[in-house]
Amino acid sequence: MEKKVAMLKRILEESKYTVALWGSGMLEEAGRRSIKHQERAYEIEKKYHDSPEDLFSSVYYSTRPEKFFEFYKNEILGDIPSPTSSGSALAAMEKAGKLQCVITSNIYDQPRRAGCSHVINLRGSVYKNRCTRCEKEYPVEYILDAKGIPFCENCKGAIRPQVSLFGEMVDARLMRDTTLEVERAEVLLVLGATLQSEVFANYIRYFNGKYLVVIHQRPHHSDDTADLVIIDEPKNVLGQLGYE
């Protein structure tokens, strides 16, 4: 482990442009299971009599908004994960000029809340909510405090969380920005995800830099194509780099 951490530090020191991909495994690091996790998905389906894929969809938001927001408030907003030490380590790297961008597939804005400034929330953020009629923006607390469906206090339009729901296309601008950042990177850090990640695989193929580094908890057959693989929670590795 020490040799691999030392190698990672050398790679980062030599890099002129480093990009980090913050994957779904970072939720586990924060003690939170994804709604797609087998056990949690079963619990949700038992409780709401529909699958998470159905509940967290644009169709459900449009046709059954009351039940959508019941699910959304309880299961998505009910236990928002705090930033872990990985976030503060990345923020320290950014401050030291050793990290230029973080791209996250999660919707909890953990990197920015930890202090990172250049963040792309590929699937949106629970902290951004907008009226579908007049586009007035609302904080997440407004959604949580609303009884049933949250409506705009100005025009009474329905408020829509600015997150990508299942079945929706990711915002084209965010897709473009993510592709450009990956193409630009000399070093690509894949944190809490595999190289065959459902979200990131199509972007990783645009990487033509020097070092592809994977840090995650469990080995995966795709690890063989990376230049450096460290099997551990990212927070345990990033904290050893000495940027904080």
C-alpha positions as CSV (number, residue, x, y, z in Angstrom):
1,M,0.0,0.0,0.0
2,E,2.7,2.5,0.9
3,K,4.5,2.0,-2.4
4,K,1.2,2.5,-4.3
5,V,0.4,5.7,-2.3
6,A,3.9,7.0,-3.0
7,M,3.4,6.2,-6.7
8,L,0.1,8.0,-6.7
9,K,1.7,11.1,-5.1
10,R,4.4,11.2,-7.7
11,I,1.8,10.8,-10.5
12,L,-0.2,13.7,-9.1
13,E,2.9,15.9,-8.6
14,E,3.9,15.5,-12.2
15,S,0.3,16.0,-13.6
16,K,-0.6,19.3,-15.1
17,Y,-4.3,18.5,-15.2
18,T,-6.1,15.9,-12.9
19,V,-9.8,15.0,-13.0
20,A,-11.5,12.9,-10.4
21,L,-14.7,10.8,-11.0
22,W,-16.7,10.5,-7.8
23,G,-18.7,7.2,-8.2
24,S,-21.6,5.5,-6.4
25,G,-19.2,3.7,-4.1
26,M,-18.6,7.1,-2.4
27,L,-22.1,6.7,-1.0
28,E,-21.0,3.5,0.8
29,E,-18.0,5.4,2.2
30,A,-20.5,7.8,3.7
31,G,-22.6,5.0,5.2
32,R,-25.4,5.2,2.7
33,R,-26.7,2.5,0.3
34,S,-27.8,3.4,-3.2
35,I,-31.5,2.9,-3.9
36,K,-30.3,0.4,-6.5
37,H,-28.6,-1.7,-3.8
38,Q,-30.3,-5.1,-3.8
39,E,-31.3,-5.1,-0.1
40,R,-32.4,-1.5,-0.1
41,A,-34.3,-1.8,-3.3
42,Y,-36.2,-4.8,-1.7
43,E,-37.0,-2.7,1.4
44,I,-38.3,0.2,-0.7
45,E,-40.4,-2.1,-2.9
46,K,-41.9,-3.7,0.1
47,K,-42.7,-0.4,1.7
48,Y,-44.1,1.5,-1.4
49,H,-45.3,-1.5,-3.5
50,D,-43.3,-0.2,-6.5
51,S,-39.6,-0.6,-7.5
52,P,-37.1,2.3,-6.9
53,E,-36.7,2.5,-10.7
54,D,-40.5,3.2,-11.0
55,L,-40.7,5.6,-8.0
56,F,-37.7,7.7,-8.9
57,S,-38.8,8.3,-12.5
58,S,-40.1,11.2,-14.5
59,V,-43.3,9.3,-15.3
60,Y,-44.0,8.8,-11.6
61,Y,-43.3,12.5,-10.9
62,S,-45.7,13.5,-13.6
63,T,-48.5,11.0,-13.0
64,R,-48.3,10.3,-9.2
65,P,-46.6,13.3,-7.7
66,E,-48.0,12.7,-4.2
67,K,-46.4,9.3,-3.9
68,F,-43.3,10.5,-5.7
69,F,-42.7,13.2,-3.1
70,E,-43.5,10.8,-0.3
71,F,-40.7,8.5,-1.6
72,Y,-38.4,11.4,-2.5
73,K,-38.6,13.0,1.0
74,N,-38.3,9.8,2.9
75,E,-35.8,7.8,0.9
76,I,-33.7,10.4,-1.0
77,L,-33.7,13.4,1.3
78,G,-34.4,11.6,4.6
79,D,-30.8,10.8,5.3
80,I,-28.6,13.0,3.2
81,P,-25.0,11.7,3.4
82,S,-22.4,14.1,4.8
83,P,-19.1,14.7,2.9
84,T,-16.5,12.2,4.0
85,S,-12.8,12.9,4.4
86,S,-12.4,12.1,0.7
87,G,-14.1,15.3,-0.1
88,S,-11.8,17.4,2.2
89,A,-8.8,15.6,0.8
90,L,-9.8,16.5,-2.8
91,A,-10.5,20.1,-1.7
92,A,-7.0,20.2,-0.3
93,M,-5.6,18.8,-3.6
94,E,-7.5,21.4,-5.5
95,K,-6.2,24.2,-3.3
96,A,-2.6,22.9,-3.9
97,G,-3.2,23.0,-7.6
98,K,-3.1,19.2,-8.0
99,L,-6.8,18.7,-8.9
100,Q,-8.6,20.6,-11.5
101,C,-12.1,19.1,-11.6
102,V,-14.4,16.6,-9.8
103,I,-17.2,14.9,-11.7
104,T,-19.8,13.2,-9.5
105,S,-22.6,10.8,-10.5
106,N,-24.3,11.3,-7.1
107,I,-26.9,13.8,-6.4
108,Y,-25.9,15.0,-2.9
109,D,-23.2,17.5,-4.0
110,Q,-20.7,16.0,-1.5
111,P,-17.5,17.3,-3.2
112,R,-18.7,20.9,-3.2
113,R,-20.0,20.7,0.3
114,A,-16.5,19.4,1.3
115,G,-14.9,22.5,-0.2
116,C,-14.2,21.6,-3.9
117,S,-15.0,24.5,-6.2
118,H,-14.8,23.1,-9.7
119,V,-17.5,20.3,-9.6
120,I,-19.7,18.9,-12.3
121,N,-22.9,17.3,-10.8
122,L,-23.5,15.0,-13.8
123,R,-27.0,13.9,-12.5
124,G,-27.9,17.2,-10.8
125,S,-28.2,18.1,-7.2
126,V,-30.9,17.7,-4.5
127,Y,-29.9,21.2,-3.4
128,K,-31.4,22.7,-6.5
129,N,-35.1,22.8,-7.0
130,R,-37.1,24.9,-9.4
131,C,-40.7,25.9,-10.1
132,T,-41.8,24.3,-13.4
133,R,-43.9,27.4,-14.2
134,C,-41.9,30.5,-13.2
135,E,-38.5,28.9,-12.6
136,K,-38.1,30.4,-9.1
137,E,-35.5,28.3,-7.2
138,Y,-35.9,26.8,-3.8
139,P,-33.6,25.2,-1.2
140,V,-33.9,21.6,-0.2
141,E,-35.4,22.6,3.1
142,Y,-38.4,24.0,1.3
143,I,-39.1,20.6,-0.2
144,L,-38.7,18.8,3.1
145,D,-41.0,21.2,4.9
146,A,-43.8,21.1,2.4
147,K,-46.8,19.0,3.1
148,G,-47.3,16.7,0.2
149,I,-46.4,18.2,-3.1
150,P,-44.2,21.3,-2.8
151,F,-45.7,24.3,-4.7
152,C,-44.2,27.6,-5.7
153,E,-45.1,30.4,-3.2
154,N,-45.4,32.9,-6.1
155,C,-47.3,31.1,-8.9
156,K,-48.4,27.9,-7.2
157,G,-46.6,25.9,-9.9
158,A,-45.2,22.5,-8.9
159,I,-41.6,22.4,-7.9
160,R,-39.2,20.0,-9.6
161,P,-36.0,18.7,-8.0
162,Q,-33.1,19.4,-10.5
163,V,-31.9,15.8,-10.6
164,S,-31.9,13.3,-13.4
165,L,-34.7,10.8,-12.7
166,F,-34.6,7.3,-14.1
167,G,-35.4,7.2,-17.7
168,E,-34.3,10.7,-18.4
169,M,-31.3,11.9,-20.5
170,V,-28.5,13.6,-18.6
171,D,-28.3,17.3,-19.4
172,A,-26.5,17.7,-22.7
173,R,-24.3,20.6,-21.4
174,L,-23.2,18.5,-18.5
175,M,-22.4,15.6,-20.8
176,R,-20.3,17.8,-23.0
177,D,-18.5,19.4,-20.1
178,T,-17.7,16.0,-18.6
179,T,-16.4,14.7,-21.9
180,L,-14.2,17.8,-22.4
181,E,-12.7,17.4,-18.8
182,V,-11.9,13.7,-19.3
183,E,-10.3,14.4,-22.7
184,R,-8.2,17.2,-21.1
185,A,-7.0,15.2,-18.2
186,E,-3.4,13.9,-17.9
187,V,-4.5,11.9,-14.8
188,L,-7.9,10.5,-14.3
189,L,-8.8,9.3,-10.8
190,V,-11.7,6.9,-10.6
191,L,-13.0,6.9,-7.1
192,G,-15.6,4.4,-5.8
193,A,-16.4,3.1,-9.3
194,T,-15.2,0.6,-11.8
195,L,-14.0,1.3,-15.3
196,Q,-17.2,-0.3,-16.5
197,S,-19.4,2.0,-14.4
198,E,-22.9,2.4,-15.8
199,V,-22.5,6.2,-15.5
200,F,-18.8,6.8,-16.3
201,A,-17.8,4.1,-18.8
202,N,-18.8,6.1,-21.8
203,Y,-16.8,9.1,-20.6
204,I,-13.7,7.1,-19.6
205,R,-13.2,5.9,-23.2
206,Y,-12.4,9.6,-24.1
207,F,-9.4,9.5,-21.8
208,N,-6.1,9.7,-23.6
209,G,-3.9,11.0,-20.8
210,K,-0.9,9.5,-19.0
211,Y,-2.4,7.7,-16.0
212,L,-5.7,6.0,-15.3
213,V,-6.0,5.4,-11.5
214,V,-8.7,3.4,-9.8
215,I,-9.3,3.5,-6.1
216,H,-12.3,1.4,-4.8
217,Q,-13.1,-1.2,-2.2
218,R,-13.6,-4.4,-4.2
219,P,-11.4,-5.7,-7.1
220,H,-13.1,-5.8,-10.5
221,H,-12.0,-7.5,-13.7
222,S,-11.7,-4.1,-15.5
223,D,-9.0,-3.1,-13.1
224,D,-6.5,-4.8,-15.4
225,T,-6.7,-1.9,-17.9
226,A,-5.8,0.8,-15.3
227,D,-2.3,2.1,-14.7
228,L,-2.6,2.0,-10.9
229,V,-5.2,0.2,-8.8
230,I,-5.6,0.6,-5.0
231,I,-8.1,-1.6,-3.3
232,D,-9.4,0.4,-0.3
233,E,-11.9,3.1,0.6
234,P,-10.7,6.3,-1.2
235,K,-10.7,8.3,2.1
236,N,-8.0,6.0,3.4
237,V,-5.8,6.6,0.4
238,L,-6.4,10.2,-0.3
239,G,-5.8,11.1,3.3
240,Q,-2.2,9.7,3.0
241,L,-1.2,12.1,0.2
242,G,-0.3,14.9,2.5
243,Y,-2.1,17.8,0.8
244,E,-4.3,18.6,3.8
